[in-house]
Amino acid sequence: MNKDLITLTIDGQKVEVEKGTTILQAAKKVGIDIPTLCFLKEINEVGDCRMCIVEVEGRRGFATSCIQTVEEGMVVHTNSPAVLEARHVILDLIISNHSKDCLTCTRSGNCELQALSTKFNISNIEFEGQRLRHKIDDVSPSIVRDFNKCILCRRCVAACKNVQKVGAIDCINRGFESCISTAYDKSLNDVNCTNCGQCIQACPTGALHEKENINDVWPKLKDPDTYVIVQTAPAVRVALGEEFGMDIGTNVTGKMVTALKRLGFNKVFDTNTGADFTIMEEANEFIERFKSDDNLPMITSCSPGWVKYIEMNYPELLPHLSSCKSPHEMFGALLKTYYANKEGIDPKKIYVVSVMPCIAKKFERQRTEMQNDGMYDVDCVITTRELSRMIKQANIDFLTLEDTNFDSPMGEATGAAAIFGTTGGVMEAALRTAQDVLTGEDLKKIDFEQVRGEKGIKRATITIAGKELKVVAASGLANAQKIMEEIKSGKADYQFVEIMACPGGCIMGGGQPIKNSKIRSEVDVRKLRADSLYSIDEKSIIRKSHENPVLKKVYEDFLGKPGSETAHKLLHTKYYQREKYNI
């Protein structure tokens, strides 16, 4: 017998698993579902909520299956009368101190507590008693914190502290007064929160959700004097369908465009077009720095959560940031200048809505630097989830929609822009253009697989025009911290660095469809969405940003060349040191 394998019995079924396996994992292997609430695979495995308790023969009390490892000959019961009664009591106690406004909650229908209440037939609350009432924190432009719906599972704390290494939130006070809050119990807006939204993705209830801006958009769509333009990020099209029951990673570009047109937007454009402009400006900026060996490594600045993080934590490294605005901000600036002039529209009447996978874009949109001639480049940001809610509010049957194309002339984009949505994509797109510019050739090898994949940090050495280029792509702020420490200490020898705030990149952004803990533990959501973006790239006729005909026309008629005075005014910006705490 293999000494590293252990045999046990769960609900009468024998199962053989590796040493160190938890009871929860062993049960899953034979198709036995043990309910969980605080458990989040590889993020929060602490056994706090006790919903996963089981009976083990020969032992007193219950075992917490998410942290209890198996032993040889162990006999486990997951659904005995005692276990079921105990779970019912645990759930009853949790609900007794929970806000019960399910009908108006943004997580209704996708709430893990609600699902367990239905599963265990909680029809009345036995332990009614004193409830704490908490003020809702809605000061942040990105995140709303409603502790009245918090169940103290600490999943958000684990995501912020362990995955992102930010630690903006933690449990404060003791006993009945315990709650999840910030330093000095301040608003998230006044502490070191980066607005990445990974806490929202981790939350099993509606205690954390995005600052909703749907009600800013509806009046504009109804106003005949407002010309409303919408642009959609690459990651949105491979996730939106999930909100309507479609398979994870399904590319719904055509249906999404049709839905947006039916909602009443005057024009539906593709943020991928903006991404192509970003590549032109960023590749040009990198080439200039590379040739002069100035402020290297150059670090990408497309992720606003990452930008805020470096502003707060590594202000001395800000000169390394690319001065390029993110794609949707560049595109917004062009829509209110080049496009407005071309179409004869008063830019003051244009209202630009960005549909983003990222809630940090809500924060970025209102930065004072993101303006031109007193007008913000982008007027409103809604998430993938918010768009799905708008479609449902309009009673549009998304699944039966026909496919239509983005509007011209600002709806054409390349495959390089599509992969912006996944980690390594910005770097790969920039390298495609940089290598052609540096060599003066139309090179056919354009897939830089060295910077693809699931690893949080991907290092590579690439040869371009006879010169070695050391690059690194990191996703997740914990990994960003590692790279920043390397650069700060002088140990790094990179020339080009891509950082995405969210693990896996924009496809796993804080504004994307939320997957419950069971799906997250069983399905590689990141890979399915990323594969879909790479498929879009592979099927594209044009796969290099500098070959986009729309881009060429705009440079020829308006911008001049990458890095020109006009380009710098509209498409570039500056970043500043930011205090972590507003005390």
N, C-alpha and C positions, 0 to 999 in steps of 0.2 A: 504493500500500500504506500502511496506517495505521502510522505510525512508532511508535505505542505498543503495537503488537501484534508478537509474536515467534512465528516458526514453528520448531518443532523436531520431532524424531522420537524416539518412545519405544517400544522393542520393535517397531519396524517400522511403528508408527502415527504419522501426522503429526498434530500438534496445534497449534492457534493460541491463544496466551494473552497476557494483558497483560504488559507490562514489569514486572519486580519479582516476578513469580510464582515460587514455588519449584518445583523438579522434583517434589516430593511432590504439590503442588497440581495441577500439570500432568498428572501421571500419573492422578490421581483423576478428572480431567475426561474421560478416555477409558476409564475403568473398570479401570485397572491398579492393583492394590493393592500398595503397598510397606509392609512391616511396620515398625512403630515401637514404641518402649517408653518412652523418656523424653519423647517429644513430647506436648504438650497444647496444643491450638490456643489462641493468644492468651494463654497462661499460661506455658508452658515450651517455647520453641522455641530450643533451644541445641545440639542435636546431640551430646549427651554419650554416649549409649549406643552409637551407630554401627550400630544394627540397620537403619537405613534407607539404608545405603550402596548406591550404584549405580556402574556404569562409564560414563564419558563418553569417547567415541572421541577420540583425539588427546591425552589427558591421562594423566599418570602417577598411579598410585594410585586410590583410590576417592573419590567425591564424596558428601558427606552430604546427602541429598536434602531433608531438612526445613529446611535453612538455605541450600542452594545455589540461587541464582536462575538462571533460564533465560537462554540466549543464542541469538541468531539462528543457525540452522543446526545447533544442538547435536544430536548423536546419542547417545541414552542407552540403556543396556541394564540392566534391573532384575533379570534372572534368568539371567545368564550363569553358566557353571560356576564361574568365579572369585568372582563375587558370592555365589552360594549357599554355596560352601565357606567364605568369609570370615564370612558371617552365622552359619553353623553353629559356627565357632570362637568368635565373640563370645558366642553364646548359651551355649556350653559353659563358657566362662570365668565368665560371670555365675552360672550354676547351681552351679558348683564351690564358690562361697562362700555358698551359699544353703541355708537350712534346708529339708529335703525332707519335712516332715511334712504333705504335702498332704491326707491322709485326715482329719486332725483340724483343718485350717486353716479358719477362718471364711470365707475367700475361695475355697475349693475350688469349681471350676465357674464362678467369675467372676473368675479371676486372669489377667491379661494375660501374665504370664510362663509360666504353665501352658499357656495357649492356644498360645503360640509354640512351646513345647517339643513339644506334640502336632503342630503344623503342620510343624515341621522334623524330626520323627521322632527326637527326642533319646532314645535308648534306654539309653545308658551315658555316663558322664562321663569324658572322656579326660584332663582336666587336674586330677585329684585332687591336693590338696596341703594346705598348712596352712589351717585355717579359724579365724577369730576367733569367740570365744564372748562374747556380750553378755548382760548382765542385763536381764531384761524389766522395763520401767517400767510398773507397774500401780497406782501410788499415786493418780493422778487418779480422781475419781469418774466421769469421762466417757470418757477415752481410754486405751487400752493401746498402748504403743510397744514393738515387738519388732524390734530392729535385726537380729536373726538372719535376718530375711526381707527386709531392705532391699536394694535393688539399686543404690542411689546414683543414682537417676534425677533426684533433686532436684525432682520435681513437687510434693511436699508443701512444700518450701522456697519454691518460686515462688508457690504458693497462699497461704501464710501471709505472705510478704514483699511480693509484688507485688499480689495481689488484695485481701488484708485489711489490709495495711500494719501487721501486728502484729510479725512477725519473731521469733517465739518459738523457731524452730528454724533451724538452718543447718548447713553442713558444717564439721566441726572436724577437726583433725589433718591429717596428710599421708600420701600414698602408701598402703601397705597398711593403715595405721592410720586412714584416713579414715572418718568416720561422720557420720550426721546426728544432731545432739544439740542441747542447749539451752545457755544461758549457764551456765558453771561445771559443765556436764554434770549439771545437777540434773534432778530429775523435772519433767515438765510441770506437775505440781501446784504446784511451787514457783517458777515463772517467770511471765512475762506472757501465758501461754496463756489465751484466753477461752473455751475449750471449744466453739468454733463447729463444729469437725469438718470444715471444708473441706479439711484435710490428708487426712482419711480418704477423702473423695470423690475426691481427686486421686491417691491411692496406687494403683499398679497391682497390688500384691500384698497380703499380709496383714500388712505391717510396721506398719500403723496400723489399729486397729479400735476399735469402741466397747467400753466396759466392760460385759460382758454380765450381765444380771440375770434371765435366764430361770429359772435355778435357785433364785432367791428366790421366784418366782411359783408354780412347780409344787407345792411342799409346802403352800402356802397353799390352793391349789385342792383339795388332797386332805384338808385339815383340816376336819372337820365343825363345829368350834367357831369357825371364822373365816368371816365374811361378806365375800366378795371382790367388790368392785365394780370394773369397768373403765370407763374413759372414753377416747374416741378423738378426736384432734385433726382439724381439717378437712383438712389436707394429706395425712393418712394415706390417706384413702379414694380419692384420685386418684393414688396411687402404689403401693399394696399389690399391685394386680393385676399390676404389672410383674414382681414376684418369681415369678409363676406363668405367665409368658409372654404376658400380655395386652398390648395396645397401650399405649404411653405415654400417661398421662393418663386412662385408663379409670376411670370412677366405679364403684367396687365396694362402695358403702355397704351394700347389702342382704346381699351375700355375706359381707362382713366381720363384720357383726352376727351372722349365722348361725354363722360359724366361732367367734366368741367365746363364743357360747352353748354350742356343742358342746364347747369346751374346759373348760367347767364354771364359768364366772363366774356368781355369783348374780344380778347385774344388769349390763346393758350400757347405759351412758349415753353421751351425746354431749357432748364438750367444747365444742361450739358453744353449748350452753346456758350454760356458764360464760362463753363469749365475750360472750353477751348481757348478763350481769351486769357484765362488765368495761366494756362500752360504757355502761351506765347510770351506773356509778360514774365512769368516765373523762370522759364527756360532762358530768356534773354538776360534776366538779372543774374541767374546762376553762371552763365557763360562769362559775363563781365567780371564777376567775382572770381571765377576759376582762373581766368587769364591773368588777373592782377593779384591773385592770392590775397584777396581782401575779405575780411569778415567771414572766413570759412571755419567750420562748415556753415552752409546756408541751410536754414531750417524752414520748412513749409509753415504757412500761416492760414491754412484753409479751415482749420478746426477752431471755432471760437472758444470752446471749453478749454482747449489746450492753450490758446493765446492768453486767456485770463489766468490760467495756472502759472505760466512763465512770468507774467506781469507781477504776480504776487510772490512767487517763490524764487525766481532766478532773474531779477531785473538786470543784473550785470551782464546777462547773456542776450538781452533784447537786440543788440546790434546784429546778432546772427539771424534773427527772424527775417524772412522775406517781407518786403514792404507791400506785397500784393494783397489786395482785398480778396475775400473769398468769392467763389464763382457767382453766387446769387447777388452779392453786393455789386460786383462788377457789372453784372447783367442789368441790375436795376439802374445803375448810373447811365448805362448806354441807352436804356429804354427811355429815360427822361431827357436825353440829349439827342443822340443820333436818330433814334427811331421817331421821337416826337417831332423833330425837324423834318424828317423825311415824309412823315404822314400828315404834317401840318396840324398837329395837335398841341394845344397849350400844355406844357409839362406840368403846370400846376393843377390841371384837371386829371392827370394820370395818377392812378392808385395801383401800386404794385404789390401783389400778394405772392409770397413765397411759400410753397408747400415743401416742408423740410422733414427729414427724419430726426432732427436735432432740436432740442428745446433751448440749447445755448444760442441758437440763431435768433431767438426772441430777444435775448440780452444784446447780442451783437447788433441787431437792427437799430436799436435806440442809442448806440454809442454816438457821441457828438461828432466823431471823426467820419462817420458814414453819411455825410451830407455833401451836397454841392449846390451852391447858390441858394442856400437856406432851405433846401428840400432834402429830406432823407432819400437815400437811394432806394430803399425798400420801405413800404408803409406798414406792412403787416406780415407776420409769420404765423402760419398754422402748421401743425404736425400731420403726419400720416394718419394718426388716429382722429384728429379733428376733421380732416377731409372726409374720412369715412362717415363721421357723424353728420356732416353737411349733406352728403349723398343720401343718407338714410332719412334725414329730416325732409328732404325734397321728394321723398317717396320714389326714388329712382331705383329700378330693379337692376342692380349692377351686373349680375350674372348674365342677363340677356342682352346687354348692350353690344352693339356692333363696334368694330374697331375703326377709329379715324386717326388722322395724322395731326401732328402739331401744326399750328398756323405758320405761314411764311410771312416775311422772309427771315424771322428770327427763331425759327424752329428747327433749323438744320444743325446737326452735331455729329461728332465722330465717335468711333469706338473707344478712342483714348479717353474721352470725357465720361463715358459710361462707367469705366472702372474706378473713377474717383470715389465711388461709394464704398469701396472695400480697402482694407489696409494694404499699403504698397501701391495702390492704384495711381495716386497723385505722382509718386516718384516714377513709376513706369511710364506714365503718359509724358512727363517732362523729359525723360531720357530719350524717348522716341524722337522728340523734336530736337533736343540738344545734340544728339549724335548726327542728325542730318545737317544741322547748321555748322557744326564743328568740322565735319568731313566734306561738306559741300556735295554730298551724294544722297541719292534716294535709297537708303539702306533697306533691305528686305527683312532682316532679322529684327523684329520689333517686340517680341515677347520676352520680357525680362523676368523669367520665372524665379530667379534668385530672390526677388522681393515679394513673391506671392506666398500664400499658405497661412496656416493657423497660428504659427508661433507668434508670441507677443513681441519678440525682437528678432528681426531678420537682417543679418549683416551680409554684405557681398562686396566683392571687388570686380569692377566692370571696366573693360578696356574700350575707350572711345577715342578715335583719332590718334591711336598710338599711345595714349596716356591712360595710366591707371586711375580709376575713380573709385574711392572707397565710400560706400553708402550704407545707410542703416534705416530701416523702417520700423517704427515702434507704435503699438496701439495699446491704449490703456494708460492712465496717468502714473501708475506704479512703474510701468516700463519706461515711460517718459522720464521719470525721476532718475532711473538708472543711467540713461543716456546723458542727461544733463549733468549728473555727477561726474561722468567720464570726461565730458567736455570741460567742466569747471576745474577739474584737477589736472587737466592737460594730458591725460592718458589717452584721449581719443585722437584718432587720425582720420576723421571722416571729412569728406568734402560736401556731402549732401545728406540731409537728415529729414525724413518725413515723420511727423508725429500726428496721431489721431487720438483724441481724448477718450473715445469709447473703445473697449476691447473688441477687435474685429473691424473697427472703422464705422462709417456712417450707417451701414446696414444694420448695426446693433445699437443705433442711437436711442437716446432717451425718449424720442417721440414716435418710435416704431411700435407696431402691435405688440402687446404684452403677452408673453407666454407663461403659463402657470408652471409651478415647480416640477410637475411630473413631465411635461413636455420638454422642459429645459434639461432634465436629467436623462432623457431617452433619445432626444433628437438633436442633431448638430444644426441648429437653426442658422448659425453664421455661414457654414459651408453651403447650405442650400441656397441662401440668398446671394452669396458671392459667386457661386457657379452660374447663377442666372445672369449676373452682370457680365461675367467673362464670356458667356454665350452671346450676349448682345454685342460685345466687342468683336468677337470672332466672325459674326454674321454681317458686320458693318462693311459697307463698300469702302468707306474712307476710315482709316484707323490711326491717322496722325493729325493732331490738332492743327498744325500749320497748313494742312491741305483743305481745311474747311472753306468752301467758296464764300459763305457768308462772312466769315472772319476776314478773308482776303479783301472783300469789297469794303468792309467797314474801315480797315486800315488804309486802303487806297483812297477812300472818299473823305475820311474823317480823322482817324487817329495818326495817320502818317506811317509810323513804324513803332515796333515794340520799344518801350522806354522813352517815347517822345514826350515833349512837354504836356501835350494834351492827354496822353496816356497816363502820365504821372498824376495829373490833376484829378482824373476821373477814376482810375483803376488802382491807384496805390494809396497807402495810408501810413500812419505812424502809430506805434504802440508805446505805452508809458508804464512806469512803475506804479503798482496799485497796492494799497495797504490791505493786509489780510483781514483786519478787524476794524470796523467803524465803531469805536467805543466812545 
